[in-house]
Amino acid sequence: MYGIPNCDAVKKAKDWFKLNNIDVQFHNFREEPISAAIIKNWITVVGPGILLNKNSSTWRNLPQEIKNKSLSKNAAVKIMEEYPTLIKRPVVATNGTIVAGFKEDIYQSIFLNP
């Protein structure tokens, strides 16, 4: 699981995994940056529209010229690499499946009812 520890969605996900006795490895991307290759893989699986969190305070604080650009896949990777808090949190990666955001029903189908 990737995210930042003070994020409410990350806290909910951590609680869900703990409640269901599922061990997860947590990657704090503020302390350990995420590579462009990993972000590119996530975008390939879920799409930039899901991975890029335009509701975040980070997005709101970006310069208008960046927000007005039409972001290609490569531009989206670059901006998320530069501003990792633009990534929808948490990102749960398991066996080639990527889930962006806390989605209890999807977690259940992946981890409890495979």
ZAKOL-770396 format. One record per residue (C-alpha): residue in three letters; residue number from 0; x, y, z. Coordinates in pm, 1 decimal. Example, Ala and Ser with C-alpha at 12.3 -4.5 7.8 and 13.67 -1.06 7.14 Angstrom:
SITE   residu   num         xx         yy         zz
SITE      ALA     0     1230.0     -450.0      780.0
SITE      SER     1     1367.0     -106.0      714.0
This chain:
SITE   residu   num         xx         yy         zz
SITE      MET     0        0.0        0.0        0.0
SITE      TYR     1      132.3      340.7      -99.7
SITE      GLY     2       34.0      672.5       50.7
SITE      ILE     3      104.9      916.8      328.7
SITE      PRO     4       31.0      828.6      691.0
SITE      ASN     5     -181.3     1133.7      777.6
SITE      CYS     6     -425.6     1081.1      487.2
SITE      ASP     7     -777.5      986.7      603.7
SITE      ALA     8     -826.7      738.3      318.7
SITE      VAL     9     -495.2      570.5      400.9
SITE      LYS    10     -598.7      546.4      766.4
SITE      LYS    11     -929.9      384.9      665.0
SITE      ALA    12     -748.3      135.9      442.3
SITE      LYS    13     -497.3       49.5      715.1
SITE      ASP    14     -785.5       -3.3      960.2
SITE      TRP    15     -968.9     -224.0      708.0
SITE      PHE    16     -663.3     -442.3      650.7
SITE      LYS    17     -599.7     -469.9     1025.9
SITE      LEU    18     -964.9     -558.1     1095.0
SITE      ASN    19     -944.9     -832.9      833.1
SITE      ASN    20     -608.5     -965.1      958.1
SITE      ILE    21     -431.3     -885.4      631.4
SITE      ASP    22      -69.5     -779.4      653.2
SITE      VAL    23       26.0     -501.8      415.2
SITE      GLN    24      355.3     -333.4      353.5
SITE      PHE    25      319.4       45.3      369.5
SITE      HIS    26      525.5      271.0      145.3
SITE      ASN    27      521.6      634.6      259.6
SITE      PHE    28      590.0      819.8      -62.8
SITE      ARG    29      680.9     1139.9      117.7
SITE      GLU    30      981.0      959.6      267.0
SITE      GLU    31     1051.2      723.5      -21.8
SITE      PRO    32      973.5      878.2     -361.5
SITE      ILE    33      791.7      670.2     -619.5
SITE      SER    34      971.3      613.5     -947.5
SITE      ALA    35      832.0      727.7    -1279.1
SITE      ALA    36      824.0      361.2    -1387.9
SITE      ILE    37      589.7      267.8    -1103.2
SITE      ILE    38      362.6      566.3    -1166.9
SITE      LYS    39      356.8      484.5    -1538.5
SITE      ASN    40      253.2      126.9    -1457.2
SITE      TRP    41      -26.6      249.6    -1230.1
SITE      ILE    42     -152.4      487.4    -1498.9
SITE      THR    43     -145.6      205.5    -1753.6
SITE      VAL    44     -364.1       -7.4    -1525.9
SITE      VAL    45     -610.4      249.1    -1382.4
SITE      GLY    46     -573.7      549.7    -1612.7
SITE      PRO    47     -456.3      901.6    -1536.0
SITE      GLY    48     -809.0     1026.7    -1463.6
SITE      ILE    49     -837.9      792.5    -1166.5
SITE      LEU    50     -481.1      818.9    -1038.1
SITE      LEU    51     -446.6     1197.5    -1058.2
SITE      ASN    52     -639.3     1350.1     -767.8
SITE      LYS    53     -766.3     1685.5     -891.6
SITE      ASN    54     -963.8     1730.1     -568.3
SITE      SER    55     -647.4     1753.0     -360.1
SITE      SER    56     -514.7     2069.6     -201.9
SITE      THR    57     -190.8     2005.6     -392.0
SITE      TRP    58     -379.4     2033.4     -722.4
SITE      ARG    59     -562.0     2348.1     -610.3
SITE      ASN    60     -228.2     2509.5     -520.5
SITE      LEU    61      -59.1     2434.0     -853.6
SITE      PRO    62       -0.9     2722.5    -1094.4
SITE      GLN    63     -296.4     2776.8    -1325.8
SITE      GLU    64      -85.3     2712.1    -1637.9
SITE      ILE    65      -18.4     2356.2    -1517.9
SITE      LYS    66     -383.9     2292.3    -1431.3
SITE      ASN    67     -499.2     2423.6    -1769.9
SITE      LYS    68     -271.2     2189.5    -1966.9
SITE      SER    69     -410.1     1878.1    -2126.9
SITE      LEU    70     -198.2     1613.0    -1959.7
SITE      SER    71      -60.2     1332.3    -2173.1
SITE      LYS    72       30.9     1007.6    -2000.7
SITE      ASN    73      395.6     1115.8    -1981.8
SITE      ALA    74      306.1     1463.2    -1850.8
SITE      ALA    75       80.3     1305.9    -1586.6
SITE      VAL    76      364.4     1075.3    -1477.8
SITE      LYS    77      602.8     1369.5    -1454.5
SITE      ILE    78      367.9     1586.5    -1248.0
SITE      MET    79      283.7     1299.3    -1008.6
SITE      GLU    80      652.0     1220.0     -972.6
SITE      GLU    81      722.4     1584.6     -888.6
SITE      TYR    82      413.7     1622.0     -665.1
SITE      PRO    83      340.2     1273.7     -523.6
SITE      THR    84       51.8     1402.7     -310.8
SITE      LEU    85     -140.1     1442.6     -637.7
SITE      ILE    86     -170.6     1062.8     -644.6
SITE      LYS    87     -509.0      936.3     -527.2
SITE      ARG    88     -448.8      761.1     -199.2
SITE      PRO    89     -397.3      494.2     -100.3
SITE      VAL    90     -269.2      296.8     -393.6
SITE      VAL    91     -295.0      -74.7     -323.7
SITE      ALA    92      -91.9     -293.1     -555.7
SITE      THR    93     -120.9     -670.4     -547.0
SITE      ASN    94      -65.9     -937.3     -813.3
SITE      GLY    95      -90.0     -687.9    -1099.7
SITE      THR    96     -409.2     -531.2     -963.5
SITE      ILE    97     -397.7     -161.8     -876.1
SITE      VAL    98     -666.0       10.3     -666.8
SITE      ALA    99     -645.6      387.3     -619.8
SITE      GLY   100     -841.5      522.5     -325.0
SITE      PHE   101    -1010.0      346.9      -35.7
SITE      LYS   102    -1262.9      107.5     -191.0
SITE      GLU   103    -1383.9     -141.6       67.2
SITE      ASP   104    -1594.7     -344.1     -177.6
SITE      ILE   105    -1302.6     -387.0     -414.8
SITE      TYR   106    -1065.4     -474.7     -130.7
SITE      GLN   107    -1313.7     -737.9      -18.1
SITE      SER   108    -1336.6     -892.5     -363.8
SITE      ILE   109     -957.3     -900.1     -400.5
SITE      PHE   110     -849.7    -1006.8      -53.0
SITE      LEU   111    -1145.3    -1189.0      103.7
SITE      ASN   112    -1333.3    -1339.8     -190.7
SITE      PRO   113    -1069.8    -1397.2     -461.0
